[in-house]
Amino acid sequence: MASPPPLLTMSGITKSFPGVRALDGVDLEVQAGEVHCLLGQNGAGKSTLIKVLAGAHQPDGGEITWRGEPVSLGSPIAAMRLGIATIYQELDLIEGLSVAENVFLGHEPTSAGFVVRGSAARTATAELLKRLGHSEIDPARLVGDLSAAQQQIVSMARALSHEVRLIVMDEPSAALDPEEVDNLFRIVGDLTADGVAVIYISHRLEEIRRIGDRVTVLKEGRSVAGGLPAKSTPTHEVVALMTGRNVEYVFPERPKVEFAAGREPVLKVEGLTRRGEFAPVDLELRPGEIVGLAGLVGSGRSEILETIYGARKPDGGRVLVDGTPLRPGSVRAAVRAGIGLAPEERKAQGLLMLESVSSNVSVSTLSRFARAGWIDRRAERAAAHQAVRELSLRPDNPDAAIRTLSGGNQQKAVLARWLLRGCKVLLLDEPTRGVDIGARAELYAVIRRLADEGLAVLLVSSEVPEVLGLADRVLVLREGSVVHTADARELDEHRVLDLVMEGSPTP
Amino acid sequence: MTQPATAAQKEAPTPAAKSAGDKESSRRPGLRWDIRTLSLLGVLAVLVAVGGITAPDEFLATNNLQLVLTQASVIGVVTVGMTFVITSGGIDLSVGAIVALASVWATTVATQEFGFAGILFTAVIVGVGCGLVNGVLIAYGRMVPFIATLAMLASARGLALQITDGSTQIVTVESVLDLGARDAYILGIPPLVLIFAAVTVIGWLLLNRTTFGRRTVAVGGNAEAARLAGIDVRRQRLYLYLLSGLCCGIAAFMLIVLAGSGQNTNGNLYELDAIAAAIIGGTLLSGGRGTVVGSVLGVLVFTTITNIFALNNLETAVQQIAKGAIIVAAVLVQRRSLHGGDA
C-alpha cells in the first residue's frame, strides 16, 4: 500500500479525573485534508478529548501518532509545534489585549527576542482577518469591545496564525449568525483544499451533513463508531449510537391519580425573555407536578431557571407565584414567595463546604431560630435533623461536615434547606451531576415524593433519559426557544435528540 | 445561496495595512491617553494650583518641587514593580520589608568596606533574592500571593531588625553620600529623580512593547487562556516577583542615598502606598490591565498631597483621611468607566 499514514491516530486514550472516568478508550483517526466530525452527547468526553489533543490534559493511557510517528503532547506548546491548533468553545481570549495581541499571544513577532514588533503583528493580523472575510475588525481594538461572533473570528485567526496541519473547532457555529456560518464553511473548505485537516464538533446534524467527510461518535467516554460517512449515515443510526446506554436508571412511578390535574398553577411564567439567551417562554407549574426542560448546554435551560429565580434580570415578561407577580430580578422576592433553587454548581453556588450539614440546611431559615440575633442552636439542629431525616440523608447526623458527604447526600442537604423553609416551587438545575449511579435512583425517589406532597418541581438536566423518566411534562429547548412541549410519556430519547439537534420534528 | 461576502463586509473599509500603522499606534492600550490618565493629570493640576494658592512662596519654589519629586522617586520605583505584579493578578505585600532588609544589609560595616559598588550590589541582590523566594513559593509552591508575601513581610522585617539590632547604620562611603547631596545633579536633574525616570521608561517599554509585558497582561486577564496559548504561566509569575524584588532593591539603594543611612524601619507601609498608587492609576486589582504611567501619576498625586499638607501645617491624620477618600473616589470612577455606569 502506497497510501500515506493518517495525519493523526489516537488509540485507546483514557483519562480520569477524581471520581470521573472522562475518557475510557477513545480511538480516532484523521486524514489530511478531511473534515472529521466528532459527535456525542453532553459529557460523552468530547471536550476532554480535544484538550488532550491540544496538550492541555495529559492522557492516562493510550497512544497518539502524528504522521506515522508516535508523539506525546506534553504541553500546549508541544501540540502547537506539531501544527495542531484548537478553537475552544469557551472563548479563550484575553479581553484586556488587542485583537493582534491575542492572535499572536505566545508567539509574537519580535526583534532581539523580546521586543514585540507591534506593527508587524497588526499587519499580519489584518491579513488573516481579510482571509477570514472580516477585514472590518480592527487589529488594534481591544478584544473585550468585540461581539461574541467577532471574538470567534479572532479565535480562528489565532488558530491560523500558526503553521497548522490540524484545526480543532469546538462548536464553532454556536455563536454565529446563519450567514456567518456560510462564511465559516467557506473557510473550512479553503483549509481542507490546502490539505489541512479539521476536527469539527457540532450538535447540528445538518452542518455535519454539509461539510463533514467522516464522523466519529463518542458515548460515555468511548468511541462507539469511527469513520462513518458523514453525508450518508442515516440520522437514526447516528442518534442510536449516541444514546444506546449500558446503565438503566430506575425511576419512581408516577402517581396513579393525577394529583396536579385541575389544580391552579402555583407558578406561572409569562413571556419571560432575556436577549441573546432565550426567547419568550411561557410555562405553568401545578402543585404536585414535575416539569422538565430538556436541551443541550447553551440552549438556555439554566438561564431560564436562574431568571425565574431572580438571579438574572429579564428583558421582558413576568413570573407569578399564586397569581401575584414577582419583582423582576430579585432573588429575595422569589425566595419570599416560596421559590427554591438547587443550583447547577452545587459546591460553588449551593453549599458552605466547610460547615456542618445542620448549618447548611438552616442557612435560609436562620431567623426562625434566632432571638435578637442569637441563634438557638438546639432548635436549629433539631429542625435540620428532622428535614435531613425526611430525605433519608446519610449519615443521619446533622453535625457531620458537609464535605465528607457523597454528592447525592450533599444534594439532599440542599433540598432539605428548601424543605425546611417550606417552599412551594423547587427549581432543580442538574440535580444528579456528580452523583453516582446507585445514589441517583434514591434522589429521584426523593424528588418524586416531594412532588407527591404538593411541591411543584421544575427540572433541568442535560441527560435526556432523566428528564423523560422523572418529569410529567417536558419542554424541549433548542438555542433559546421552546421547540416542543409534550407529556413525558409521549416522548422518547431519540425523538428529543432529533428535536434538539435538527430543530424540526421527524415524522 | 451561499454568499460569503456579506453587506457589512462590502461596506467595510479595506484595511490599508501600511497607512494604518501610525494611526493605529496612537490607539494602542499603552499609549492611549484615556480618560483615566487625563483625569489623574487633571487632579495633579488642581493639586498644583491648590499648593500654589495656599502656600504660594514655599510650594512653587524649585527646592520644594525637587523635594516632591525626590520623595516620589523611592516609592515610585517600588510602585512600578508592584504594577507588574498586580497586572498579573498577584499582589506583593512584602515590598516595604524588602526595602528595609536590603537597605540595612547594604549598609552593614562589612558591606560598606566594598564602597559604592558593594552597597549598590548588595541592595539589588537582597531585593532580587527576596523576590526569588516569593516567586518560587507562589509559582512552584502554589501558595497564594497574599500569604507568601505576607510571610516575607514578617520575616524580612524581622531579619532587618536582627541585623541592625534597632540602630541606625550610618553610611560613610563618600561617593554614595555625594549622590544624595542637595546640590547633586546629573544632567541638571537630581540623581534619584533620574533613576526614577529611567525605571519608569524601562517599565513602560517592558509592559507595552515586549513579550514579557504581553504575557503579564495575559496571565492576569485569564491564566488558563494564557496557558493554552503556550505561555509558561508559572515561570512568568516567578519573573514578576523577581522584578518586584529588583525594584525594591533599587529603591533601597535610593533610600540609602537619600537618608545617608540604613534603618530597619525603612519602607514602612510602602506596600500600601504602592498598591494604592497603582490602583488609582488604573491598574486593575484583579489583574489583566495595568498602566505604568497611571501608577507614576498616582505616586505623584499622593506625594504632592503630602507636601501640600505639610506646607500648610496640617496634621498627618488629616492627610491619611484625604488619601483614603482619594482611593475610594478613584476606584468608583474606574468602575463607572469599565461598566458604562451600571455597576
Boltz contact constraints between the chains, C-beta under 6 A:
constraints:
  - contact:
      token1: [A, 56]
      token2: [B, 228]
      max_distance: 6.0
  - contact:
      token1: [A, 76]
      token2: [B, 228]
      max_distance: 6.0
  - contact:
      token1: [A, 76]
      token2: [B, 230]
      max_distance: 6.0
  - contact:
      token1: [A, 77]
      token2: [B, 230]
      max_distance: 6.0
  - contact:
      token1: [A, 80]
      token2: [B, 230]
      max_distance: 6.0
  - contact:
      token1: [A, 92]
      token2: [B, 225]
      max_distance: 6.0
  - contact:
      token1: [A, 92]
      token2: [B, 228]
      max_distance: 6.0
  - contact:
      token1: [A, 94]
      token2: [B, 218]
      max_distance: 6.0
  - contact:
      token1: [A, 94]
      token2: [B, 221]
      max_distance: 6.0
  - contact:
      token1: [A, 94]
      token2: [B, 222]
      max_distance: 6.0
  - contact:
      token1: [A, 94]
      token2: [B, 225]
      max_distance: 6.0
  - contact:
      token1: [A, 96]
      token2: [B, 217]
      max_distance: 6.0
  - contact:
      token1: [A, 96]
      token2: [B, 221]
      max_distance: 6.0
  - contact:
      token1: [A, 96]
      token2: [B, 288]
      max_distance: 6.0
  - contact:
      token1: [A, 96]
      token2: [B, 289]
      max_distance: 6.0
  - contact:
      token1: [A, 97]
      token2: [B, 217]
      max_distance: 6.0
  - contact:
      token1: [A, 101]
      token2: [B, 214]
      max_distance: 6.0
  - contact:
      token1: [A, 105]
      token2: [B, 218]
      max_distance: 6.0
  - contact:
      token1: [A, 105]
      token2: [B, 229]
      max_distance: 6.0
  - contact:
      token1: [A, 106]
      token2: [B, 229]
      max_distance: 6.0
  - contact:
      token1: [A, 106]
      token2: [B, 230]
      max_distance: 6.0
  - contact:
      token1: [A, 106]
      token2: [B, 231]
      max_distance: 6.0
  - contact:
      token1: [A, 108]
      token2: [B, 211]
      max_distance: 6.0
  - contact:
      token1: [A, 114]
      token2: [B, 210]
      max_distance: 6.0
  - contact:
      token1: [A, 114]
      token2: [B, 211]
      max_distance: 6.0
  - contact:
      token1: [A, 115]
      token2: [B, 209]
      max_distance: 6.0
  - contact:
      token1: [A, 115]
      token2: [B, 210]
      max_distance: 6.0
  - contact:
      token1: [A, 116]
      token2: [B, 209]
      max_distance: 6.0
  - contact:
      token1: [A, 116]
      token2: [B, 210]
      max_distance: 6.0
  - contact:
      token1: [A, 116]
      token2: [B, 211]
      max_distance: 6.0
  - contact:
      token1: [A, 119]
      token2: [B, 21]
      max_distance: 6.0
  - contact:
      token1: [A, 123]
      token2: [B, 17]
      max_distance: 6.0
  - contact:
      token1: [A, 126]
      token2: [B, 15]
      max_distance: 6.0
  - contact:
      token1: [A, 126]
      token2: [B, 17]
      max_distance: 6.0
  - contact:
      token1: [A, 133]
      token2: [B, 4]
      max_distance: 6.0
  - contact:
      token1: [A, 135]
      token2: [B, 12]
      max_distance: 6.0
  - contact:
      token1: [A, 135]
      token2: [B, 15]
      max_distance: 6.0
  - contact:
      token1: [A, 136]
      token2: [B, 12]
      max_distance: 6.0
  - contact:
      token1: [A, 140]
      token2: [B, 24]
      max_distance: 6.0
  - contact:
      token1: [A, 140]
      token2: [B, 27]
      max_distance: 6.0
  - contact:
      token1: [A, 179]
      token2: [B, 6]
      max_distance: 6.0
  - contact:
      token1: [A, 182]
      token2: [B, 2]
      max_distance: 6.0
  - contact:
      token1: [A, 182]
      token2: [B, 4]
      max_distance: 6.0
  - contact:
      token1: [A, 183]
      token2: [B, 4]
      max_distance: 6.0
  - contact:
      token1: [A, 186]
      token2: [B, 4]
      max_distance: 6.0
